[in-house]
Amino acid sequence: MSHPLQSSAPAAEWIRSLPKAEVHVHLEGCVPAVTIGFDDPSRAGVALDPTTGAPSFSGLADFLDYLDRSCALVTEGDQLQSIAHALTERAARDGVLHTDVIFNPTHWPAWRDDLGTFVAHLDAGLAAGEADFGVTAALCLSLTRTQPPADSVALVDWLLDARPERIVALSVDGNEAAAGPTGERFAPLFARARTAGLRTCAHAGESSGPDGVREAIELLGAERIDHGIRSVEDPLLVATLARTGVPLDVCPTSNVRLGVAPSIAAHPVERLRRAGVRVSVNTDDPLLFGTTMTAEYDVCAQSFDWDHGVLAQIARTSIESCFAAPERVSELLALLDDALAPS
Ligand SMILES: [Zn+2]
């Protein structure tokens, strides 16, 4: 264990310049406070961090309350376009060249009956961001584990009927501990999505244990597990993940802030990585946690003494596991190789 001042961890500037993808970030965690007037603490209803401007939360209930209140204030197309454009700008600042953005329609009440327009505004903002910053972006539509089953079916019906080009994947999130096992219920919906050519990912192994991860892989056919860190509790599952290469998109700061991991130093990402599990590092909800991709890579590098080689492998996994078109994935891998080549 090295003292932080003696750490050989790569500098933040090097991390920032590393071509990478972000594969676990929620639109709901990308709403700038200024877009909804929450830069005024009396309107935000919570204290704001003086450095990052991020809201402070006493726990999960507080966090979810803020998230719902903030998203409910997004009622105009201009706001959606600016949220989408701003997230590509932030991505570019962190060397993120592609981002898979998860959105959950249940959090956006103003758009519940007009999802097509909602997605069209996001598409416009993301297209403008790609033109301005060279960052590509895809959307993953997420179902909620605790929503009435008919609502999940209606969302998948809409998705497969409308098939907006920007949405490339079906996802599921929500409190697994509260919902209990839901794999059997969601399996037919994921099968339909896969048949229609969509990619799949699922939140699991955060509020659920290893069984949740197994369900996501075996019943939902998830190509990628959002979080998945509690897999570490089951050595057999860890061995399976290492053997099959199903990647985990891990969000260290989020896990600590929401009490899933006691600290970064004790975070399971390092045990999983050392066991041969493919992991990427992500922000989850960057503006709610006051974090960035550079900060996430940096805090792991400091805590686990990750050197250039380990960070480059994390970046490679992020690109390999993203849902960009295959030619874009190849392009990003080539950019990563160029960045790592001795000059
Ligand atoms: Zn998440």
Residues whose N, C-alpha, C, O or C-beta is under 5 A from the ligand:
A	BS01	ZN	D284
